[in-house]
Amino acid sequence: MEPRISFVTLAVRDVDRTRAFYVDGLGWKPELDVPGEVLMFKVGERLVLSLWDRKAFAAEIGSPASEGVPPLTLAHNLATREEVDAVLDDARRAGAPHVSPAQDRDWGGYSGYFADPDGFRWEIAWNPGPVGALVL
């Protein structure tokens, strides 16, 4: 098996509210939009973010989705510190329930976080190192 991720699927409580955040608020264009069921966005070369109704998600995987802040982050890397601040401002305007300002990090970069309506945390980062260059 080659090391590759094709889909990142997140279970959401309200697909319509999620659509309002990502499509109307952040301006993303869905590849697939089935009201009340699923939204899919191309988020990279051969990578799709799937935002799926929580009940349908639980029915397929066989266990209920947990409550609280999920123990994961999604990261969006940018080429400059200024772009990081601009995206965090966009998330705030889109209605993100939690936005933490960007700050210099011990690992040498600059990042902040926002939460989507279901609490999934997005790290918005400028990473000046070689791994950061790998994803731009």
Secondary structure, DSSP 4 states (H G I P E B T S, - for coil): --S---EEEEEES-HHHHHIIIIIIT----SEEETTTEEEEEEETTEEEEEEEHHHHHHHHSSPPPPSS-S-EEEEEESSHHHHHHHHHHHHHHT-SEEEEEEE-TTS-EEEEEE-TT--EEEEEE--SHHHHHT-
